[in-house]
């Protein structure tokens, strides 16, 4: 199973065509995108569907509280798959902003895969929401399963934290 997870950065619309081309050129089975906006969700879904990803879900079309998805909560996620998928409700996650986790059960040739993508809110602007989100995701995924489980996304965490307290961040491209 080949997957790609990508934070498209603030909705990605200025880079949309290039991002779609790069995604399709990777020839993956499942695509997980973070920082999708409500305006961009249908654009990405339509384009990916045309490229062979027939099964798609996004956090905006599935949200029970769409009116809350603005300001610091304006970003969501999208999953595109070549194989059938079934939406898994985010209610199972004890996290403040449920739209920050998008989950599906994917019927792959390798068996059922519980697939999750997330965009953890940055701590510098959302304080404890980041910690509560990380803890809630951990609690939900710590439950034993007999099948496959994948978690991917943008965790807004450093690349490494050394014992002396030095923090190594990811490089910006």
Secondary structure by P-SEA (a helix, b strand, c coil): cbbbbbccccccccaaaaaaaaaaaacccbbbbccccccaaaaaaaaaaaaccccccccccccccccccccccccccccccccbbbbbbcccccccccccbbbbbccccccccbbbbbbccccccccaaaaaaaaaaaaaacccccbbbbbbccccccccccccbbbbbbbcc
